[in-house]
Amino acid sequence: MNKQLNEKYLRSFLHGFSSLSNIRQNGPQIITKGEGIYVFDDSGQRYLEANSGLWNAVLGFSDSTAIDAALSQFEAISSYHTFFGRNSIAAIELAELLSNSSPLPGGRIFFTNSGSEANDTAIKMAWMVQRSRGEKGRRKILARRGGYHGTTVMGANLTGRDYNRVFGMPFGDVRFTDCPHYWRYGFDGETESEFLERIISNLIQLIELEGPETVAALIAEPVLGAGGVIVPPEQYFPKVREVLDRYKILLIADEVITGLGRTGTLWGSEKFSVDPDIITTSKCVTAGYYPVGAAMPSAEITAELDKASSDLDEFPHGFTTAGNPVGCAIGLAVVNKIVNGGVFSNLVEVIPHFQKRLNEFNNHPHVGEVRGVGLMGAIEVVKNRDKKLPFDPSYDVSENLAQAGYREGIIIRPIGNAVLFAPPFIINKNQVDELFDAFSRALNTTLDRVG
Ligand SMILES: Cc1ncc(COP(=O)(O)O)c(C=O)c1O
């Protein structure tokens, strides 16, 4: 980065989710160009973006279908809202496409600008529906430790990560239940099915303790993403659903990451038999080319929302720029390309090779766990494999690994003691090899240093 830009940057830019000491030491990484699954920094260096940016650039960084859709929509009408019954053709067409491709047929689509806003919207829907059912006391929302639901006040409040304590969270009517990560939280000698029974019985105890008549909904990602790609035991969601049904609690599936293909089925809810009342999604809808999110209630919840809205004659909620016609035109092009344009079939074809290469690291003496599904994966690095003992935190092993990866030309994401992989859906098998060959070199150099 040139000196002038660096001065502007240091003077004026405030980062989220970035290590300030790292930035002070190494400066920011400025990305100036994208081509397919690669991005280029301001010195011309090329990187394979193995996290699709933030899970979202699933069509890569130069998709002409999305770009053309944006340009034509900018020319027709570039900005309009969806309040007071107004709308655009693109928003209606995208809503129809999402509704038809979702596992909640007959449900309607409420647009937002982000995943966090989609989750906030789903919570308001749950409260409104419970109230309309005569269950005013049902205010509490259950979430899982390790879950990530965003950064708005409610999104962060539902996020089971310690860093939100700086905001005095969690507060109010939010309660946390277990993270379904068997490798990390299973007791010594406990089988996976015993672990599952234990966390389901903990969920029942929590609901009983709080009083079922005070609980509105549970929110869960089909696969915990930012929590480290945690794939639940196979019977987890059917058992959770059974418990929630027993206590008349709604289930919100946060498919901000898993919606539209990431797990190898179009929706994570299908892969893991989630059977949700409301789905939220965002990242893949526009592949990151525009901020769009959506809350998608089932047909039954949609009908109940209509009824609940009748008092005020409206659903009193919305965002100025949500349903923007340019965002929706891009969404229409992107979702069509994923669902009907061959991207999903490419994904399905590449997944076995991706998972095979990922799982090869399972034999490494410093790999504690390899986990993943579809085109998402994580490798947990440990000092001692048998004891699941991490390296000393003073040597930030995953950050060092990500930096070594960067030097090898790949962008991977460090989380805790793991690194995450979630490449664009358009990746091919050779590029999967390029990614894991580079990662293997990065792993060796990082471990050589830590000794
Ligand atoms: C599962 C999940 N939910 C919600 C969000 C928040 O989405 P956004 O950053 O668009 O608000 C994210 C973002 O990573 C996510 O992974």
The ligand as a MOL file (V3000), in Angstrom:
LIG
                    3D

  0  0  0     0  0            999 V3000
M  V30 BEGIN CTAB
M  V30 COUNTS 16 16 0 0 0
M  V30 BEGIN ATOM
M  V30 1 C -24.8170 -18.2730 10.8150 0
M  V30 2 C -24.7290 -16.7790 10.7030 0
M  V30 3 N -25.7790 -16.0350 11.0810 0
M  V30 4 C -25.7670 -14.7030 10.9830 0
M  V30 5 C -24.6650 -14.0280 10.4960 0
M  V30 6 C -24.6590 -12.5430 10.4180 0
M  V30 7 O -24.7460 -12.1200 9.0940 0
M  V30 8 P -24.3380 -10.6250 8.7170 0
M  V30 9 O -22.8840 -10.4780 8.9980 0
M  V30 10 O -24.7030 -10.5390 7.2770 0
M  V30 11 O -25.1670 -9.7260 9.5580 0
M  V30 12 C -23.5450 -14.7630 10.0800 0
M  V30 13 C -22.3540 -14.0950 9.5520 0
M  V30 14 O -21.3020 -14.6560 9.4120 0
M  V30 15 C -23.5780 -16.1770 10.1990 0
M  V30 16 O -22.5190 -16.9130 9.8590 0
M  V30 END ATOM
M  V30 BEGIN BOND
M  V30 1 1 1 2
M  V30 2 1 2 3
M  V30 3 2 2 15
M  V30 4 2 3 4
M  V30 5 1 4 5
M  V30 6 1 5 6
M  V30 7 2 5 12
M  V30 8 1 6 7
M  V30 9 1 7 8
M  V30 10 2 8 9
M  V30 11 1 8 10
M  V30 12 1 8 11
M  V30 13 1 12 13
M  V30 14 1 12 15
M  V30 15 2 13 14
M  V30 16 1 15 16
M  V30 END BOND
M  V30 END CTAB
M  END
